[in-house]
Amino acid sequence: MPFSFGSHTFLYATLVGACVLLLAFLVLRSSQVRDWRMRLLLLLLRGAGLAILLWILSEPVHVERMTPKHVRDHTLLLVDSSASMGIGTPQARLGEVRKLIQAVAGNAGNDPRMGLYQFDSALSLPAVHTDALPVVPAGTATNLGQAMVSLLQATDAVGVAHLVVFSDGRIHDREQLGDAIRLARQRGVLVSTYAAGAGQRIVNVSIQNCLVERHAPPGSRVPLRVLIRVQNAAGANLALTLKSKSGRALGEVRFEAVEGLAEQELILELGNRTDEYVLSLSPVANETTLADNTFEFKVEVVDPKIRVLYMEGSNHKDVVWGKMEYEYIPAALLETGNIEVEVLTVDQQVVSGGKLFRVQDPTRGYPVSRDELFQYDLVICSDINRSLFSADQLQWTAELVSDRGGGFCMIGGYTAFGAGGWDRTSWEQMIPMDMKTQSEGYVTEEFTPQIPEAVRNHAIWQIDTDTDKNARILDAHPPFKGTNLVNRAKPGAVVLALHPKRDMPIISVQAYGRGRTLAFTSDAAGGWGDYYQTRWGEGDHDNRYYRKFWINAVRWLTQNSAAHRRTEVLGNTEAVTYHAGEAVKVRARILNPAAQETMEACQVTAQFDELNTPSVPLRFDRDKGEFCGELKLPSELTRKEIAVVFVAADAQGKSLGEDRILIHIPQGAKEFADMNPDPELLAQLARTTGGKVIQGQGDLDALLRVTAREQEEKTRYTAVPRWDRAWLWGVVVLLFGAEWFIRKRLRMG
């Protein structure tokens, strides 16, 4: 044990007294030297020699504390400060951890062998005091594995013996946790863990995600699939509401909560411009957090110019309004500001022959090449005889719909449908009605069409956003004065209106290839449609509902048009919103060529813009006719929006174009995806590194005390004789020798 000064008091007093007397004698002897500088030098040399002798005699054997050169004697406390650590009432998880550390380790910053660090998406350096931990944690992710690796690397030089992790265990980098465990074991660092919030009962309802098309035409009805998670709140009555960012109510659904993950559906009716929307979920009693009861997203309204080729066989002036009959539909479409209409008419309305020409340029007729026709999104053929078209023009029109996603509409008249022999052309397959008739093919009679209840929610019938008012508008549909006769609607077609007495459709629609088609057996421009085009509105001389019907019809028919987007590539994702670290499912369509054999040879890639991530080739799915794949978002992401870029090329490498879509990245949302603590993960971390699971204050206090005792046990004490140092005696001899030599020179010896 160390030498005790108190046990040799008499000896030390005797030594000190002798040294004082000796020093006084030497001072007297030195007084014989007349030069004061020499006198002072002699005194210093004698005094220094005597001081060394006294130091040796005071403790002949000295005990020293010997610490191994590479001992690990530091303890690190690593605290999770991500947003989920703010969960809990009346005390949040981080408050629980702060209270525990302060009770056991004080301010955890005053001990030089203890360091306190915090982490969320990354490790925060340098070490902090307990008081510096955030009151309201806001970290957007819990990357424990990454934080452990960073901390062990940064503190390797100081010698870490023990690492204590305080977290709720809801981590987002499990793949990196294995690297952290290997590094801890390699360096002999024991990792103990404390599961914050382990005793909490989580009651929560949350909106997990919303699956919705990222772009849609104006005025369209977009389905929303909302994923809702319920934790310990089964049976609660919930309300899911949809509002615009400005607060305008757009829809609501009420339902009973079911434990686990479930899906609810709402319909979003888009306006004419891109807008942001908010989904809100009503809270339940004693809910743990309300931070995940809202969900924001954006749907881009794609509203480029829609180009319509409108052919009208009726070129008479209306006697009521004094307008040419082919002006009514174009006037309605031009109101939108994004629909362009090229009007064609005939010089005479006959069963065969005549001339089809453009009203604005009579020298031109129907497009004379495939490329010219493919610049349009929709072809409307109203009472035009079939002899005015070549076989190629008919085929190109079918390809515009089936391959390019365009639209086609046939409107009735004396030369339309079966009456005009259209059932014997290549257009017969496109038209959603069986046109063959045994009679003349049309009839002049007044009737009011019946609109089935089951189809009144179809996009074309959405004349007004108010449901009740819209029903009244449809009930007030004006009568027609005649119609073409058809047998029936084709299988797969949707009948939008029926004849009240004849067993036949009046309006029907269907999908044809990638496009859509509509059949309207009565007249939309004078004649049979005289009342329809002038009286369907509010009061006399008002046809606002007629105009809205044709705007809806054109937008519905052109929703898939390639010319509408002016691109050969259409890209999309499964959802608008994704979280950092998630896989984004992407898909793309090439609108040309049509043959799957040729399509399969094309190459389509997708990648995130401005993230320096490699492009990913997409695989062609023959059943879907699409290129499919997925991209992995980085786990560390602070941006709120990222563009996905799709690039397509044909088999020869020639570019077919590209498309860009935006996905939205909510910050911090994944912290609340599952709020239950995961103590088992933390316990496994402790077991695999040789650490302990800390249950409370007693366990932490015992762990820190054991760590301190282990380090003390590694320390060794050794007796080192002060007199056994040759260099020290050399100094004494040198001092007294110098003093003797000077006295001799001065003849004082």
C-alpha positions in Angstrom: 0.0 0.0 0.0 1.2 3.7 -0.4 3.8 5.0 2.0 2.4 6.8 5.1 3.9 10.1 6.0 2.4 10.2 9.5 4.1 7.0 10.6 7.6 8.6 10.5 6.9 12.0 12.0 9.8 12.0 14.5 12.3 10.9 11.8 11.2 13.7 9.4 11.4 16.3 12.2 15.0 15.2 13.0 16.0 15.3 9.4 14.5 18.8 8.8 16.2 20.1 12.0 19.6 18.7 11.0 19.3 20.2 7.5 18.4 23.6 8.9 21.5 23.6 11.2 23.7 22.4 8.4 22.4 25.1 6.1 23.0 27.7 8.7 26.6 26.5 9.1 27.2 26.7 5.4 25.8 30.2 5.2 28.2 31.3 7.9 31.1 29.7 6.0 30.0 31.4 2.8 30.1 34.8 4.5 33.9 34.6 4.3 33.6 35.1 0.5 33.7 38.8 -0.3 32.1 38.7 -3.7 28.3 38.4 -3.1 27.7 36.7 -6.4 30.1 33.9 -5.6 28.6 33.7 -2.1 25.0 33.3 -3.6 26.2 30.7 -6.1 27.8 28.5 -3.4 24.7 28.8 -1.3 22.4 27.6 -4.2 24.6 24.6 -5.0 24.7 23.5 -1.4 21.0 24.1 -0.9 20.0 22.1 -4.1 22.1 19.2 -3.0 20.7 19.1 0.5 17.1 19.4 -0.9 17.6 16.3 -3.1 18.9 14.4 -0.1 16.0 15.5 2.0 13.5 14.4 -0.7 15.1 10.9 -0.9 15.1 10.5 2.9 11.5 11.7 3.3 10.1 8.6 1.3 12.9 6.1 0.5 10.3 3.8 -1.2 7.6 5.5 -3.4 4.3 3.6 -4.4 3.1 4.4 -8.0 -0.3 3.6 -9.7 0.4 1.6 -12.9 -2.4 1.6 -15.6 -2.0 -0.7 -18.6 -1.2 1.3 -21.8 -4.3 0.0 -23.8 -6.9 -0.3 -21.0 -10.5 0.5 -22.1 -12.1 2.4 -19.2 -14.7 4.7 -21.0 -18.4 4.2 -20.9 -20.6 5.8 -23.6 -24.3 6.5 -23.3 -26.1 6.6 -26.7 -29.6 8.2 -26.6 -32.2 8.0 -29.4 -33.7 11.5 -30.1 -35.9 10.5 -33.1 -39.5 11.7 -33.2 -40.9 8.5 -31.9 -39.1 9.1 -28.6 -41.6 12.0 -28.0 -44.4 9.5 -27.7 -46.0 8.9 -24.3 -48.2 10.5 -21.7 -47.8 11.9 -19.2 -44.0 11.4 -19.7 -42.5 11.0 -23.2 -39.9 8.2 -23.8 -37.0 10.7 -24.0 -38.1 12.3 -20.8 -38.0 8.8 -19.2 -34.5 8.3 -20.4 -33.3 11.7 -19.3 -34.7 11.2 -15.8 -33.0 7.8 -15.6 -29.6 9.0 -16.6 -29.7 12.1 -14.3 -30.7 9.9 -11.3 -27.7 7.5 -11.9 -25.0 9.5 -13.6 -25.8 13.1 -12.8 -25.2 15.4 -15.7 -23.4 12.6 -17.6 -20.7 14.9 -18.9 -18.7 15.8 -15.8 -17.0 12.4 -15.6 -14.1 12.4 -18.2 -14.5 8.7 -18.6 -18.2 8.9 -19.5 -19.6 10.4 -22.7 -23.3 11.1 -23.6 -24.2 11.1 -27.3 -27.5 11.4 -29.2 -28.6 10.1 -32.6 -31.6 10.0 -34.9 -31.0 9.7 -38.6 -27.3 10.1 -37.8 -24.9 10.5 -34.9 -24.6 13.9 -33.3 -21.0 14.9 -32.3 -19.5 16.0 -30.0 -20.8 14.6 -26.7 -23.4 16.6 -24.8 -24.7 17.1 -21.3 -28.0 15.6 -20.2 -29.6 19.0 -20.2 -28.8 19.4 -23.9 -31.1 16.5 -24.9 -34.1 17.9 -26.9 -37.4 18.4 -25.0 -39.4 17.6 -28.2 -37.5 15.1 -30.3 -38.0 15.6 -34.0 -35.5 13.3 -35.8 -37.0 11.9 -39.0 -35.5 8.4 -38.7 -33.9 6.0 -36.2 -30.6 4.7 -37.7 -29.1 2.9 -34.7 -26.7 0.7 -36.6 -25.2 3.7 -38.4 -24.9 5.7 -35.2 -23.1 2.9 -33.4 -20.6 2.4 -36.2 -19.9 6.1 -36.3 -19.5 6.4 -32.5 -17.2 3.4 -32.1 -15.0 4.6 -34.9 -14.8 8.2 -33.5 -14.0 7.1 -30.0 -11.6 4.1 -30.6 -8.6 6.1 -29.4 -10.0 6.8 -26.0 -10.7 3.1 -25.2 -14.4 2.3 -24.9 -15.3 -0.6 -22.5 -19.1 -0.2 -22.4 -21.8 1.3 -24.7 -25.3 1.8 -23.3 -28.1 2.3 -25.8 -31.3 4.1 -24.8 -34.0 3.7 -27.5 -37.5 2.4 -28.2 -36.0 -0.1 -30.7 -38.0 1.1 -33.7 -35.0 1.4 -36.0 -34.9 1.9 -39.7 -31.4 0.4 -40.6 -31.5 -3.2 -39.5 -29.1 -4.2 -42.2 -26.4 -1.9 -40.7 -27.0 -3.1 -37.2 -25.2 -6.3 -38.1 -22.1 -4.2 -39.0 -22.3 -2.4 -35.7 -22.5 -5.6 -33.7 -19.5 -7.1 -35.6 -17.4 -3.9 -34.9 -18.4 -3.9 -31.2 -17.4 -7.5 -30.7 -14.2 -7.0 -32.7 -13.2 -4.2 -30.3 -14.4 -5.9 -27.1 -17.1 -3.3 -26.4 -20.1 -4.6 -24.4 -23.4 -3.1 -25.5 -26.2 -2.9 -23.0 -29.6 -1.6 -23.8 -32.6 0.1 -22.2 -36.0 -0.1 -24.0 -37.8 3.2 -23.5 -41.5 3.1 -23.4 -41.6 -0.7 -23.0 -44.5 -0.5 -20.6 -46.6 1.9 -22.7 -50.0 0.9 -24.2 -50.2 2.5 -27.6 -53.7 3.6 -28.7 -53.6 5.1 -32.2 -55.2 5.4 -35.5 -53.1 6.6 -38.4 -53.1 7.3 -42.1 -50.2 5.1 -43.5 -50.4 6.0 -47.2 -52.6 7.0 -50.1 -52.5 5.2 -53.4 -53.6 7.6 -56.1 -52.7 8.4 -59.7 -50.1 11.1 -59.8 -51.6 12.9 -62.8 -55.1 13.1 -64.2 -57.1 15.4 -66.6 -59.1 18.3 -65.3 -62.6 17.5 -64.1 -61.8 13.8 -63.7 -62.9 11.6 -60.8 -59.8 10.0 -59.3 -60.2 7.1 -56.8 -58.1 7.3 -53.6 -57.1 4.1 -51.7 -56.3 5.2 -48.2 -54.3 2.8 -46.0 -55.3 3.1 -42.3 -53.6 1.4 -39.3 -55.5 0.9 -36.1 -53.7 0.0 -32.8 -55.8 -1.0 -29.8 -58.8 1.0 -31.0 -61.0 -1.6 -32.7 -64.7 -0.7 -32.8 -64.2 3.0 -32.6 -66.3 5.1 -35.0 -64.0 6.9 -37.4 -64.4 9.6 -40.0 -62.0 10.0 -42.9 -62.4 13.4 -44.6 -60.9 14.8 -47.8 -60.3 18.6 -48.1 -58.3 20.9 -50.4 -55.3 22.6 -48.8 -57.5 25.8 -48.6 -60.0 23.9 -46.4 -62.8 23.2 -48.9 -64.6 19.9 -48.1 -64.4 17.4 -50.9 -65.6 14.1 -49.4 -66.0 12.0 -46.3 -66.4 8.3 -45.4 -67.4 6.9 -42.0 -66.5 3.4 -40.8 -65.9 1.3 -37.8 -62.2 0.8 -36.9 -60.8 -2.7 -37.4 -57.5 -3.7 -35.7 -54.5 -3.7 -38.1 -54.1 -2.3 -41.6 -57.2 -1.7 -43.6 -58.2 0.3 -46.8 -60.8 2.9 -47.3 -61.8 4.5 -50.6 -62.7 8.1 -51.5 -63.3 9.8 -54.9 -61.5 13.0 -55.6 -63.1 15.3 -58.2 -60.4 17.3 -59.7 -60.8 20.9 -60.7 -59.0 22.7 -63.6 -55.7 23.1 -61.9 -53.1 21.3 -59.9 -53.9 21.5 -56.2 -52.8 20.1 -52.8 -55.1 18.0 -50.7 -55.3 16.9 -47.0 -56.8 13.6 -45.7 -57.8 13.8 -42.0 -58.7 10.9 -39.7 -60.8 11.7 -36.6 -59.0 11.0 -33.3 -60.0 8.3 -30.7 -60.0 8.5 -26.9 -56.6 8.5 -25.3 -54.8 8.5 -28.6 -51.0 8.4 -28.2 -50.3 11.0 -30.9 -52.2 13.0 -33.5 -49.1 13.6 -35.7 -50.1 10.8 -38.1 -53.9 11.6 -38.3 -53.4 13.8 -41.4 -51.8 13.1 -44.7 -51.0 15.6 -47.4 -50.6 14.9 -51.1 -50.8 16.5 -54.5 -52.4 15.4 -57.8 -51.0 17.1 -60.9 -53.7 18.2 -63.3 -52.4 17.4 -66.8 -54.1 19.9 -69.0 -52.3 20.3 -72.3 -54.2 21.1 -75.5 -56.6 18.4 -76.6 -57.0 18.4 -80.4 -60.3 17.3 -81.8 -61.2 16.5 -85.4 -64.9 17.1 -85.7 -66.8 16.1 -88.8 -70.4 17.3 -89.1 -72.8 16.4 -92.0 -75.4 19.0 -90.9 -74.3 22.4 -92.3 -77.5 24.3 -92.1 -78.2 27.4 -90.0 -80.2 26.9 -86.9 -83.5 28.9 -87.1 -83.7 29.6 -83.3 -80.2 30.9 -82.6 -79.0 31.7 -86.1 -75.9 29.6 -85.8 -74.5 27.0 -88.2 -75.3 23.5 -86.7 -71.6 22.5 -86.8 -70.8 25.4 -84.5 -72.5 24.1 -81.3 -70.1 21.4 -80.2 -67.0 23.5 -81.0 -68.3 26.5 -79.1 -68.8 24.3 -76.0 -65.3 22.8 -76.2 -63.5 26.1 -76.9 -64.9 27.4 -73.6 -62.4 25.3 -71.7 -59.4 27.1 -73.1 -57.5 23.8 -73.6 -59.5 22.1 -76.4 -58.8 22.9 -80.0 -61.3 21.9 -82.6 -60.8 21.4 -86.4 -64.2 21.4 -88.0 -65.0 19.6 -91.3 -68.3 19.5 -93.2 -69.6 18.3 -96.5 -70.7 20.2 -99.6 -73.9 18.1 -99.8 -75.5 15.5 -97.4 -75.8 12.4 -99.6 -75.5 8.6 -99.0 -72.5 8.4 -101.3 -70.1 10.9 -102.9 -69.7 14.6 -102.2 -66.7 16.4 -100.7 -65.4 16.6 -97.1 -63.5 19.8 -96.4 -62.3 21.9 -93.5 -64.3 25.0 -92.7 -61.2 27.1 -92.1 -59.4 25.7 -95.1 -61.6 24.2 -97.8 -58.6 23.0 -99.8 -57.9 20.4 -97.1 -60.0 17.4 -96.0 -59.5 14.4 -93.7 -55.7 13.8 -92.9 -53.9 12.2 -95.8 -51.2 10.5 -93.7 -50.9 8.5 -90.5 -48.6 11.0 -88.9 -51.0 13.9 -89.6 -53.9 12.1 -88.1 -51.9 11.0 -85.1 -51.5 14.7 -84.1 -55.2 14.6 -82.9 -56.6 13.1 -79.7 -60.2 12.5 -80.8 -62.2 12.0 -84.0 -65.9 12.8 -84.0 -67.9 11.6 -87.0 -71.4 13.0 -87.1 -73.6 11.9 -90.0 -70.8 11.6 -92.6 -71.0 9.0 -95.4 -68.4 6.3 -95.6 -67.5 6.8 -99.2 -65.5 9.9 -98.3 -62.7 7.9 -96.6 -60.1 5.6 -98.1 -59.3 2.2 -96.6 -56.0 3.6 -95.2 -57.8 6.5 -93.5 -60.2 4.1 -91.8 -57.4 1.9 -90.6 -55.3 4.9 -89.3 -58.4 6.0 -87.3 -58.7 2.6 -85.7 -55.0 2.7 -84.9 -55.3 6.1 -83.4 -57.7 4.6 -80.8 -56.4 1.1 -80.3 -52.6 1.9 -80.3 -52.3 5.5 -79.4 -55.0 5.7 -76.7 -57.1 8.2 -78.7 -60.8 8.6 -78.7 -63.6 8.1 -81.3 -67.2 9.2 -81.3 -70.0 8.5 -83.8 -73.1 10.7 -83.7 -76.3 9.7 -85.5 -77.9 10.9 -88.7 -79.1 9.6 -92.0 -75.6 8.3 -93.0 -74.5 7.2 -89.6 -74.3 3.7 -88.0 -76.0 0.9 -89.9 -78.0 3.3 -92.1 -74.8 4.6 -93.5 -73.3 1.1 -93.9 -70.7 1.6 -91.2 -71.2 -1.9 -90.0 -69.4 -3.1 -93.1 -66.2 -1.1 -92.4 -63.1 -1.5 -90.1 -64.8 1.0 -87.8 -67.4 -1.5 -86.8 -65.2 -3.1 -84.1 -64.6 0.3 -82.5 -68.2 1.4 -82.2 -69.8 0.1 -78.9 -73.1 -1.0 -80.5 -74.2 -3.7 -82.9 -75.3 -1.5 -85.8 -76.8 -4.2 -88.1 -80.5 -3.4 -88.8 -83.2 -5.1 -90.9 -84.9 -1.7 -91.6 -84.0 1.6 -93.0 -81.7 2.2 -90.1 -83.3 5.2 -88.4 -86.6 6.5 -87.2 -88.2 9.9 -86.7 -90.0 10.0 -83.3 -89.9 12.1 -80.2 -88.7 10.4 -77.0 -86.9 11.3 -73.8 -83.8 9.1 -73.1 -83.7 7.2 -69.9 -80.5 7.4 -67.8 -80.1 4.3 -65.6 -79.4 4.9 -62.0 -76.3 2.7 -62.0 -74.5 4.9 -64.5 -75.3 8.3 -63.2 -72.0 8.5 -61.4 -70.1 8.1 -64.8 -67.7 10.9 -65.5 -69.7 12.0 -68.6 -72.8 12.5 -66.6 -71.2 14.7 -64.0 -72.9 18.0 -65.1 -72.8 19.5 -61.6 -70.7 18.7 -58.5 -73.8 18.8 -56.3 -75.2 15.3 -56.3 -78.8 16.2 -55.8 -78.7 19.0 -58.4 -77.0 16.7 -60.9 -79.8 14.2 -60.5 -82.4 17.0 -61.2 -80.4 18.0 -64.3 -80.3 14.5 -65.7 -84.0 14.1 -65.0 -84.6 17.2 -67.0 -82.9 15.9 -70.1 -84.7 17.3 -73.2 -86.4 14.9 -75.7 -84.9 13.8 -79.0 -86.8 13.9 -82.3 -85.3 10.8 -83.8 -82.6 8.2 -83.7 -80.6 5.6 -85.6 -81.7 2.1 -85.0 -79.3 -0.5 -83.6 -79.7 -4.0 -82.2 -77.9 -3.8 -78.8 -74.8 -2.6 -77.0 -71.7 -4.8 -77.4 -70.5 -7.0 -74.6 -68.2 -4.9 -72.4 -69.9 -1.6 -73.3 -71.5 0.6 -70.7 -74.9 1.9 -71.6 -75.3 5.6 -70.5 -78.8 6.1 -71.9 -81.7 3.9 -73.2 -84.7 4.4 -75.5 -87.8 4.4 -73.2 -89.8 2.2 -75.5 -87.4 0.4 -77.8 -85.0 -2.2 -76.4 -81.9 -0.4 -77.6 -79.2 1.9 -76.3 -79.1 5.6 -77.2 -75.6 6.4 -75.7 -73.0 3.8 -74.9 -69.2 3.8 -74.3 -66.4 1.2 -74.3 -62.7 0.8 -74.1 -61.1 -0.1 -77.4 -57.4 -1.2 -77.2 -55.7 1.7 -75.3 -58.4 4.2 -76.2 -62.1 4.8 -75.7 -65.1 5.1 -78.0 -68.6 6.6 -77.7 -71.8 6.0 -79.7 -74.6 8.6 -79.7 -77.5 7.4 -81.9 -79.4 10.7 -82.0 -78.3 14.0 -83.3 -76.2 16.6 -81.5 -76.4 19.4 -84.1 -80.0 20.3 -85.2 -82.5 17.9 -86.7 -83.2 15.2 -84.1 -81.2 17.1 -81.5 -82.9 20.5 -81.9 -84.3 20.6 -78.3 -81.2 18.9 -76.9 -78.7 21.5 -78.3 -80.8 24.6 -77.4 -82.9 23.8 -74.3 -80.8 21.8 -71.9 -79.9 24.6 -69.5 -81.5 27.1 -67.2 -84.4 29.0 -68.8 -84.9 29.9 -72.5 -81.9 30.1 -74.9 -79.6 28.4 -72.4 -77.7 25.1 -73.2 -75.1 25.1 -70.5 -75.7 21.4 -69.6 -75.4 20.4 -73.3 -72.0 22.2 -73.3 -70.9 20.5 -70.1 -71.9 17.1 -71.4 -69.7 17.4 -74.5 -66.8 18.8 -72.5 -67.0 15.8 -70.2 -67.3 13.4 -73.1 -64.2 14.8 -74.9 -62.1 14.7 -71.7 -63.2 11.1 -70.9 -62.6 9.9 -74.5 -59.1 11.4 -74.6 -57.9 10.5 -71.1 -55.4 7.9 -72.5 -54.4 9.8 -75.6 -50.7 9.8 -76.5 -51.1 12.9 -78.7 -52.7 14.6 -75.7 -49.4 14.2 -73.8 -47.3 14.7 -77.0 -45.0 11.9 -75.9 -44.4 8.2 -76.8 -43.8 7.2 -73.2 -46.2 7.3 -70.2 -44.6 6.8 -66.8 -46.4 6.3 -63.5 -46.0 5.0 -59.9 -48.3 3.1 -57.7 -48.6 6.0 -55.2 -47.9 9.7 -55.0 -46.2 9.5 -51.6 -43.3 7.3 -50.5 -41.1 7.3 -47.4 -37.3 7.5 -47.4 -35.9 3.9 -47.7 -39.0 2.5 -49.4 -39.2 0.7 -52.7 -41.0 2.7 -55.4 -43.0 0.6 -57.8 -42.8 2.1 -61.3 -44.5 1.3 -64.6 -44.3 2.7 -68.1 -46.1 2.3 -71.3 -44.7 2.8 -74.8 -47.6 3.9 -77.0 -46.0 2.9 -80.3 -45.3 0.4 -81.7 -48.5 -1.7 -81.1 -47.2 -5.2 -81.6 -46.1 -6.8 -78.3 -43.3 -8.6 -80.2 -41.8 -5.3 -81.2 -42.6 -3.7 -77.8 -40.7 -6.5 -76.0 -37.6 -5.6 -77.8 -37.7 -1.9 -76.6 -35.7 -0.7 -73.7 -37.2 1.4 -70.9 -35.2 2.6 -67.8 -36.2 4.6 -64.8 -34.1 6.5 -62.2 -34.3 9.2 -59.6 -33.4 12.6 -60.9 -30.4 14.5 -59.2 -29.7 11.6 -56.7 -26.7 10.1 -58.5 -28.4 6.7 -58.4 -28.1 4.3 -61.4 -30.9 3.8 -63.9 -32.8 0.6 -63.5 -34.0 -1.4 -66.6 -37.7 -2.2 -66.5 -39.1 -5.6 -67.3 -41.9 -5.9 -70.0 -45.1 -7.6 -68.6 -46.9 -9.1 -71.6 -50.2 -9.4 -69.6 -50.3 -5.8 -68.6 -48.6 -4.4 -71.7 -46.4 -2.3 -69.5 -42.7 -2.1 -68.4 -42.5 -2.7 -64.6 -39.9 -2.4 -61.9 -39.0 -0.7 -58.7 -36.5 1.9 -57.5 -35.2 2.0 -53.9 -35.2 5.4 -52.2 -32.1 6.3 -50.1 -32.7 5.9 -46.4 -31.3 9.4 -45.8 -33.4 11.9 -47.7 -34.3 15.5 -46.7 -36.0 16.5 -50.0 -39.8 16.7 -50.1 -40.1 15.9 -53.8 -38.1 13.8 -56.2 -38.6 13.3 -59.9 -38.6 9.8 -61.5 -37.3 9.9 -65.1 -38.4 7.3 -67.6 -36.4 6.9 -70.8 -37.4 4.6 -73.7 -35.6 3.5 -76.8 -36.5 1.0 -79.6 -34.6 -2.2 -80.4 -32.1 -0.2 -82.5 -31.4 2.2 -79.7 -33.4 5.1 -81.2 -35.0 7.3 -78.6 -38.7 7.1 -78.2 -38.9 9.9 -75.7 -39.0 10.3 -72.0 -41.4 11.2 -69.2 -40.9 12.7 -65.7 -43.2 12.3 -62.7 -42.9 13.7 -59.2 -43.2 11.6 -56.0 -43.6 13.2 -52.6 -41.4 12.4 -49.5 -43.1 13.3 -46.2 -40.5 14.1 -43.6 -40.7 12.1 -40.3 -43.8 10.1 -41.2 -42.1 6.7 -41.0 -41.3 7.4 -37.3 -45.0 6.8 -36.6 -45.6 3.9 -39.0 -45.4 1.6 -36.0 -45.2 3.2 -32.6 -44.9 0.1 -30.4 -41.5 -0.2 -28.8 -39.4 -3.2 -29.9 -37.6 -4.3 -26.7 -36.8 -7.7 -28.2 -34.5 -6.2 -30.8 -32.7 -4.3 -28.1 -32.4 -7.4 -25.9 -31.0 -9.3 -28.8 -28.4 -6.6 -29.4 -27.3 -6.8 -25.8 -27.1 -10.6 -25.9 -25.0 -10.8 -29.0 -22.4 -8.3 -27.7 -22.2 -9.6 -24.1 -24.0 -6.7 -22.6 -27.0 -6.5 -20.3 -30.7 -5.6 -20.6 -31.3 -2.6 -18.3 -34.8 -2.6 -16.7 -34.5 0.5 -14.5 -32.4 2.7 -12.3 -31.0 -0.1 -10.2 -29.7 -2.0 -13.2 -28.0 1.1 -14.7 -26.5 2.1 -11.4 -25.1 -1.4 -10.8 -23.7 -1.6 -14.4 -21.8 1.7 -14.0 -20.5 0.7 -10.6 -19.3 -2.7 -11.9 -17.6 -1.0 -14.8 -15.7 1.4 -12.5 -14.7 -1.5 -10.2 -13.4 -3.6 -13.1 -11.2 -0.7 -14.3 -9.9 -0.2 -10.7 -9.0 -3.9 -10.6 -7.0 -3.6 -13.7 -4.8 -1.0 -12.1 -1.6 -2.2 -10.4 0.5 -0.5 -7.6 4.3 -1.0 -7.4 7.1 0.1 -5.0 9.7 2.2 -6.6 12.8 3.1 -4.4 13.8 6.7 -4.7 17.4 6.1 -3.7 17.8 3.4 -6.4 18.3 6.0 -9.2 21.8 6.4 -10.4 21.2 9.6 -12.3 19.8 11.2 -9.1 23.0 10.5 -7.1 25.0 11.8 -10.1 23.2 15.1 -9.8 24.0 15.3 -6.0 27.7 14.5 -6.6 27.8 17.1 -9.4 26.3 19.8 -7.2 28.6 19.2 -4.2 31.6 18.8 -6.5 30.9 22.1 -8.1 30.6 23.7 -4.7 33.9 22.2 -3.5 35.7 23.1 -6.7 34.6 26.8 -6.4 35.7 27.0 -2.8 39.1 25.5 -3.7 39.6 28.1 -6.4 38.7 30.8 -3.9 41.1 29.2 -1.4 38.3 28.5 1.0 38.8 24.9 1.4 
